[in-house]
Amino acid sequence: MKRFLDLADFPREEVKDMLSLAARLQRHPQPSALAGKVLGLLFLNPSLRTLASFQSAMMRLGGTTVVITPGQGTWQLETRPGAVMNEAAAEHVREAVPVLASYCDAIGIRMFAEGRDLQHDLAETGFKMMADLCDKPLVNMESAANHPCQALADWRTMDDLHVPERGKFVLSWVNHPRALPLAVPAATVHMAAMRGMEVVVARPEGYALPEPIMEKARQAAQRCGGSVRETSDRAEALKGAHVLYAKEWGSAQHYGDSETEARLRKPLGDWCVDESWFTNADPHCHFMHCLPARRNVAVADAVLDGPRSVVIREAFNRMVVQMAVLYRLLRG
């Protein structure tokens, strides 16, 4: 394995094999497996779990990390092709990425959506440009329309909890003060479909996921024995659900139009998860969220702090599965 950019790049059995490796590395640590190896982490956007989990994963395998956060101890970086660099950025990624790669054995890049042009972001234009500059093993630490490490951790979390592979998985839009990227919902709906689940996307009118994201998930479901659909009927979506995965995202219809987006979401304050959402769900329905979560905007305290919530386990599993990813990248 040379790159970990998208779960869709791997057959289902290979993903399950990676999850098995993660379990073995957790049960039987290998603190010298990556001794002498260096992982470069380039963060063009903020992080808590991704930064800490990758550093911890690499250290637990005996390696080390170099973290670059442009503008914080390093030059600000320009990412635009053909830019006239007469503003704050002093260095272009066309030089920065190859230089960082030359010092390291593998690279991780985190680069969010620009949030202006939907087709540009769905095509992963920015991340692909960065990837083309790297000649070392590469990890997607969240791009414009994908977050495979989070998706892999969520799959493992459901395995830990013995959620049936053919169980019902509801990805629900939840409220947020502003539009957020599509990376996590896109990765999540595809992951659950690839696991073979009955996947329902619950969202208010105006927040349907873009068709390329849904079609990719439907194809995964067809191969793996699951199903995928969308609805604005939240109660119907949650009937019998084994998992409620809450996530915020912006309207594809009004992508990049912050004023229209704000008007659209203004009356949607009731899309904040509270215990009433689980009335007709499976009695043991779990609440999942990738974090960070806006308390009492996206999810009520009582749910986030309650027995249904497995968000801390999800966050821990980021480190566990990333150990397996790094092992595969650097040990084979």
HELIX and SHEET records of a PDB file:
HELIX    1   1 LEU A    7  ASP A    9  5                                   3    
HELIX    2   2 ARG A   12  ARG A   27  1                                  16    
HELIX    3   3 ARG A   49  ARG A   60  1                                  12    
HELIX    4   4 VAL A   93  TYR A  103  1                                  11    
HELIX    5   5 LEU A  118  LEU A  122  1                                   5    
HELIX    6   6 THR A  125  ASP A  132  1                                   8    
HELIX    7   7 PRO A  148  ASP A  160  1                                  13    
HELIX    8   8 ALA A  183  ARG A  195  1                                  13    
HELIX    9   9 GLU A  211  CYS A  224  1                                  14    
HELIX   10  10 ARG A  234  LEU A  238  1                                   5    
HELIX   11  11 SER A  258  ARG A  265  1                                   8    
HELIX   12  12 GLU A  275  PHE A  278  5                                   4    
HELIX   13  13 ASP A  301  LEU A  304  1                                   4    
HELIX   14  14 VAL A  311  ARG A  331  1                                  21    
SHEET    1   A 5 ARG A   3  PHE A   4  0                                        
SHEET    2   A 5 LEU A 138  ASN A 140  1                                        
SHEET    3   A 5 ALA A 106  ARG A 110  1                                        
SHEET    4   A 5 VAL A  38  PHE A  43  1                                        
SHEET    5   A 5 THR A  64  ILE A  68  1                                        
SHEET    1   B 2 LEU A  77  GLU A  78  0                                        
SHEET    2   B 2 GLU A  91  HIS A  92  1                                        
SHEET    1   C 5 SER A 227  THR A 231  0                                        
SHEET    2   C 5 GLU A 198  ALA A 202  1                                        
SHEET    3   C 5 LYS A 168  TRP A 173  1                                        
SHEET    4   C 5 VAL A 243  LYS A 247  1                                        
SHEET    5   C 5 HIS A 286  MET A 288  1                                        
END                                                                             
